Amino acid sequence: MTREDESRSDEKRLSDDIDVLEAEVAQLTLELEKTKQAVRDLRASEDPGTGVYHAEEIFHAQQDKLRLDVEIRFRTNKIRRIKLGIEDMEPSEGVKNGFLF
């Protein structure tokens, strides 16, 4: 898929601006911390003696936590690639010919 095709598609692309990416990482990190705290609060409020469980809410919060972690990693990796001057990673000649090394 070329850059023109990507821009026409509905897929959300990461920005090429380091400042925007860093701001997104900061926002996502805050959301991640709130989600971690929500999981802790839900676990603390469970009371097996009275039958109070929050398994479904904890499960969904943990899914959000994992999603946020991946989003942060995508953005930090993109920042590193930009700083190193790496555009789109092309496979090496050996990989194109079917060899891994």
mmCIF file of the C-alpha atoms, coordinates in Angstrom:
data_MODEL
# 
_entry.id   MODEL 
# 
loop_
_atom_site.group_PDB 
_atom_site.id 
_atom_site.type_symbol 
_atom_site.label_atom_id 
_atom_site.label_alt_id 
_atom_site.label_comp_id 
_atom_site.label_asym_id 
_atom_site.label_entity_id 
_atom_site.label_seq_id 
_atom_site.pdbx_PDB_ins_code 
_atom_site.Cartn_x 
_atom_site.Cartn_y 
_atom_site.Cartn_z 
_atom_site.occupancy 
_atom_site.B_iso_or_equiv 
_atom_site.pdbx_formal_charge 
_atom_site.auth_seq_id 
_atom_site.auth_comp_id 
_atom_site.auth_asym_id 
_atom_site.auth_atom_id 
_atom_site.pdbx_PDB_model_num 
ATOM 1   C CA . MET A 1 1   ? 0.000   0.000   0.000  1.00 0.00 ? 1   MET A CA 1 
ATOM 2   C CA . THR A 1 2   ? 1.470   3.337   -1.004 1.00 0.00 ? 2   THR A CA 1 
ATOM 3   C CA . ARG A 1 3   ? 1.290   6.503   1.070  1.00 0.00 ? 3   ARG A CA 1 
ATOM 4   C CA . GLU A 1 4   ? -1.429  7.842   -1.243 1.00 0.00 ? 4   GLU A CA 1 
ATOM 5   C CA . ASP A 1 5   ? -3.520  4.710   -0.683 1.00 0.00 ? 5   ASP A CA 1 
ATOM 6   C CA . GLU A 1 6   ? -3.045  4.988   3.066  1.00 0.00 ? 6   GLU A CA 1 
ATOM 7   C CA . SER A 1 7   ? -4.140  8.608   3.067  1.00 0.00 ? 7   SER A CA 1 
ATOM 8   C CA . ARG A 1 8   ? -7.311  7.675   1.168  1.00 0.00 ? 8   ARG A CA 1 
ATOM 9   C CA . SER A 1 9   ? -8.125  4.753   3.427  1.00 0.00 ? 9   SER A CA 1 
ATOM 10  C CA . ASP A 1 10  ? -10.018 5.118   6.681  1.00 0.00 ? 10  ASP A CA 1 
ATOM 11  C CA . GLU A 1 11  ? -7.111  3.724   8.684  1.00 0.00 ? 11  GLU A CA 1 
ATOM 12  C CA . LYS A 1 12  ? -5.745  6.062   11.321 1.00 0.00 ? 12  LYS A CA 1 
ATOM 13  C CA . ARG A 1 13  ? -2.051  6.730   10.769 1.00 0.00 ? 13  ARG A CA 1 
ATOM 14  C CA . LEU A 1 14  ? 0.464   7.877   13.303 1.00 0.00 ? 14  LEU A CA 1 
ATOM 15  C CA . SER A 1 15  ? 1.715   11.419  12.889 1.00 0.00 ? 15  SER A CA 1 
ATOM 16  C CA . ASP A 1 16  ? 5.213   12.141  11.613 1.00 0.00 ? 16  ASP A CA 1 
ATOM 17  C CA . ASP A 1 17  ? 5.587   15.032  14.063 1.00 0.00 ? 17  ASP A CA 1 
ATOM 18  C CA . ILE A 1 18  ? 7.620   14.188  17.168 1.00 0.00 ? 18  ILE A CA 1 
ATOM 19  C CA . ASP A 1 19  ? 5.893   16.846  19.306 1.00 0.00 ? 19  ASP A CA 1 
ATOM 20  C CA . VAL A 1 20  ? 2.452   15.454  18.479 1.00 0.00 ? 20  VAL A CA 1 
ATOM 21  C CA . LEU A 1 21  ? 3.589   11.906  19.192 1.00 0.00 ? 21  LEU A CA 1 
ATOM 22  C CA . GLU A 1 22  ? 5.156   12.905  22.523 1.00 0.00 ? 22  GLU A CA 1 
ATOM 23  C CA . ALA A 1 23  ? 1.951   14.706  23.539 1.00 0.00 ? 23  ALA A CA 1 
ATOM 24  C CA . GLU A 1 24  ? -0.064  11.602  22.641 1.00 0.00 ? 24  GLU A CA 1 
ATOM 25  C CA . VAL A 1 25  ? 2.330   9.433   24.682 1.00 0.00 ? 25  VAL A CA 1 
ATOM 26  C CA . ALA A 1 26  ? 1.866   11.735  27.676 1.00 0.00 ? 26  ALA A CA 1 
ATOM 27  C CA . GLN A 1 27  ? -1.926  11.620  27.355 1.00 0.00 ? 27  GLN A CA 1 
ATOM 28  C CA . LEU A 1 28  ? -1.945  7.844   26.902 1.00 0.00 ? 28  LEU A CA 1 
ATOM 29  C CA . THR A 1 29  ? 0.359   7.437   29.916 1.00 0.00 ? 29  THR A CA 1 
ATOM 30  C CA . LEU A 1 30  ? -2.110  9.381   32.069 1.00 0.00 ? 30  LEU A CA 1 
ATOM 31  C CA . GLU A 1 31  ? -4.946  7.188   30.798 1.00 0.00 ? 31  GLU A CA 1 
ATOM 32  C CA . LEU A 1 32  ? -2.842  4.098   31.531 1.00 0.00 ? 32  LEU A CA 1 
ATOM 33  C CA . GLU A 1 33  ? -2.237  5.199   35.109 1.00 0.00 ? 33  GLU A CA 1 
ATOM 34  C CA . LYS A 1 34  ? -5.964  5.906   35.602 1.00 0.00 ? 34  LYS A CA 1 
ATOM 35  C CA . THR A 1 35  ? -6.786  2.465   34.240 1.00 0.00 ? 35  THR A CA 1 
ATOM 36  C CA . LYS A 1 36  ? -4.254  0.789   36.524 1.00 0.00 ? 36  LYS A CA 1 
ATOM 37  C CA . GLN A 1 37  ? -5.764  2.631   39.480 1.00 0.00 ? 37  GLN A CA 1 
ATOM 38  C CA . ALA A 1 38  ? -9.256  1.576   38.404 1.00 0.00 ? 38  ALA A CA 1 
ATOM 39  C CA . VAL A 1 39  ? -8.150  -2.076  38.373 1.00 0.00 ? 39  VAL A CA 1 
ATOM 40  C CA . ARG A 1 40  ? -6.664  -1.697  41.852 1.00 0.00 ? 40  ARG A CA 1 
ATOM 41  C CA . ASP A 1 41  ? -9.835  -0.038  43.147 1.00 0.00 ? 41  ASP A CA 1 
ATOM 42  C CA . LEU A 1 42  ? -12.061 -2.717  41.634 1.00 0.00 ? 42  LEU A CA 1 
ATOM 43  C CA . ARG A 1 43  ? -9.973  -5.488  43.154 1.00 0.00 ? 43  ARG A CA 1 
ATOM 44  C CA . ALA A 1 44  ? -9.972  -3.765  46.541 1.00 0.00 ? 44  ALA A CA 1 
ATOM 45  C CA . SER A 1 45  ? -13.751 -3.366  46.487 1.00 0.00 ? 45  SER A CA 1 
ATOM 46  C CA . GLU A 1 46  ? -14.394 -7.052  45.863 1.00 0.00 ? 46  GLU A CA 1 
ATOM 47  C CA . ASP A 1 47  ? -15.749 -8.951  48.846 1.00 0.00 ? 47  ASP A CA 1 
ATOM 48  C CA . PRO A 1 48  ? -15.985 -12.703 48.324 1.00 0.00 ? 48  PRO A CA 1 
ATOM 49  C CA . GLY A 1 49  ? -17.711 -13.124 51.689 1.00 0.00 ? 49  GLY A CA 1 
ATOM 50  C CA . THR A 1 50  ? -20.743 -11.163 50.531 1.00 0.00 ? 50  THR A CA 1 
ATOM 51  C CA . GLY A 1 51  ? -20.527 -12.258 46.905 1.00 0.00 ? 51  GLY A CA 1 
ATOM 52  C CA . VAL A 1 52  ? -19.346 -8.909  45.503 1.00 0.00 ? 52  VAL A CA 1 
ATOM 53  C CA . TYR A 1 53  ? -17.182 -9.554  42.446 1.00 0.00 ? 53  TYR A CA 1 
ATOM 54  C CA . HIS A 1 54  ? -16.098 -7.270  39.613 1.00 0.00 ? 54  HIS A CA 1 
ATOM 55  C CA . ALA A 1 55  ? -14.555 -9.831  37.278 1.00 0.00 ? 55  ALA A CA 1 
ATOM 56  C CA . GLU A 1 56  ? -16.031 -8.421  34.069 1.00 0.00 ? 56  GLU A CA 1 
ATOM 57  C CA . GLU A 1 57  ? -15.093 -4.822  34.882 1.00 0.00 ? 57  GLU A CA 1 
ATOM 58  C CA . ILE A 1 58  ? -11.570 -5.880  35.856 1.00 0.00 ? 58  ILE A CA 1 
ATOM 59  C CA . PHE A 1 59  ? -11.242 -7.882  32.644 1.00 0.00 ? 59  PHE A CA 1 
ATOM 60  C CA . HIS A 1 60  ? -12.273 -4.925  30.473 1.00 0.00 ? 60  HIS A CA 1 
ATOM 61  C CA . ALA A 1 61  ? -10.018 -2.545  32.397 1.00 0.00 ? 61  ALA A CA 1 
ATOM 62  C CA . GLN A 1 62  ? -7.090  -4.910  31.901 1.00 0.00 ? 62  GLN A CA 1 
ATOM 63  C CA . GLN A 1 63  ? -7.849  -5.058  28.174 1.00 0.00 ? 63  GLN A CA 1 
ATOM 64  C CA . ASP A 1 64  ? -7.783  -1.246  28.091 1.00 0.00 ? 64  ASP A CA 1 
ATOM 65  C CA . LYS A 1 65  ? -4.514  -1.293  30.006 1.00 0.00 ? 65  LYS A CA 1 
ATOM 66  C CA . LEU A 1 66  ? -2.936  -3.607  27.428 1.00 0.00 ? 66  LEU A CA 1 
ATOM 67  C CA . ARG A 1 67  ? -4.319  -1.542  24.539 1.00 0.00 ? 67  ARG A CA 1 
ATOM 68  C CA . LEU A 1 68  ? -2.902  1.659   26.012 1.00 0.00 ? 68  LEU A CA 1 
ATOM 69  C CA . ASP A 1 69  ? 0.459   -0.001  26.539 1.00 0.00 ? 69  ASP A CA 1 
ATOM 70  C CA . VAL A 1 70  ? 0.580   -1.032  22.876 1.00 0.00 ? 70  VAL A CA 1 
ATOM 71  C CA . GLU A 1 71  ? -0.470  2.455   21.724 1.00 0.00 ? 71  GLU A CA 1 
ATOM 72  C CA . ILE A 1 72  ? 2.332   3.984   23.812 1.00 0.00 ? 72  ILE A CA 1 
ATOM 73  C CA . ARG A 1 73  ? 4.864   1.534   22.373 1.00 0.00 ? 73  ARG A CA 1 
ATOM 74  C CA . PHE A 1 74  ? 3.778   2.284   18.801 1.00 0.00 ? 74  PHE A CA 1 
ATOM 75  C CA . ARG A 1 75  ? 4.290   5.986   19.360 1.00 0.00 ? 75  ARG A CA 1 
ATOM 76  C CA . THR A 1 76  ? 7.621   5.700   21.176 1.00 0.00 ? 76  THR A CA 1 
ATOM 77  C CA . ASN A 1 77  ? 8.929   3.388   18.458 1.00 0.00 ? 77  ASN A CA 1 
ATOM 78  C CA . LYS A 1 78  ? 7.759   5.858   15.801 1.00 0.00 ? 78  LYS A CA 1 
ATOM 79  C CA . ILE A 1 79  ? 9.588   8.669   17.629 1.00 0.00 ? 79  ILE A CA 1 
ATOM 80  C CA . ARG A 1 80  ? 12.776  6.588   17.698 1.00 0.00 ? 80  ARG A CA 1 
ATOM 81  C CA . ARG A 1 81  ? 12.493  5.784   13.986 1.00 0.00 ? 81  ARG A CA 1 
ATOM 82  C CA . ILE A 1 82  ? 11.992  9.464   13.143 1.00 0.00 ? 82  ILE A CA 1 
ATOM 83  C CA . LYS A 1 83  ? 14.975  10.494  15.281 1.00 0.00 ? 83  LYS A CA 1 
ATOM 84  C CA . LEU A 1 84  ? 17.132  7.847   13.612 1.00 0.00 ? 84  LEU A CA 1 
ATOM 85  C CA . GLY A 1 85  ? 15.955  8.966   10.189 1.00 0.00 ? 85  GLY A CA 1 
ATOM 86  C CA . ILE A 1 86  ? 14.403  5.654   9.293  1.00 0.00 ? 86  ILE A CA 1 
ATOM 87  C CA . GLU A 1 87  ? 11.451  5.999   6.956  1.00 0.00 ? 87  GLU A CA 1 
ATOM 88  C CA . ASP A 1 88  ? 9.554   2.865   6.044  1.00 0.00 ? 88  ASP A CA 1 
ATOM 89  C CA . MET A 1 89  ? 11.485  -0.225  6.978  1.00 0.00 ? 89  MET A CA 1 
ATOM 90  C CA . GLU A 1 90  ? 12.223  -2.293  3.902  1.00 0.00 ? 90  GLU A CA 1 
ATOM 91  C CA . PRO A 1 91  ? 13.195  -5.937  4.313  1.00 0.00 ? 91  PRO A CA 1 
ATOM 92  C CA . SER A 1 92  ? 16.790  -6.785  3.586  1.00 0.00 ? 92  SER A CA 1 
ATOM 93  C CA . GLU A 1 93  ? 17.762  -8.318  0.256  1.00 0.00 ? 93  GLU A CA 1 
ATOM 94  C CA . GLY A 1 94  ? 18.202  -11.736 1.886  1.00 0.00 ? 94  GLY A CA 1 
ATOM 95  C CA . VAL A 1 95  ? 14.673  -11.717 3.276  1.00 0.00 ? 95  VAL A CA 1 
ATOM 96  C CA . LYS A 1 96  ? 13.267  -10.741 -0.129 1.00 0.00 ? 96  LYS A CA 1 
ATOM 97  C CA . ASN A 1 97  ? 14.993  -13.802 -1.600 1.00 0.00 ? 97  ASN A CA 1 
ATOM 98  C CA . GLY A 1 98  ? 13.650  -16.128 1.079  1.00 0.00 ? 98  GLY A CA 1 
ATOM 99  C CA . PHE A 1 99  ? 16.665  -16.190 3.406  1.00 0.00 ? 99  PHE A CA 1 
ATOM 100 C CA . LEU A 1 100 ? 16.390  -14.951 6.956  1.00 0.00 ? 100 LEU A CA 1 
ATOM 101 C CA . PHE A 1 101 ? 20.104  -14.157 7.332  1.00 0.00 ? 101 PHE A CA 1 
# 
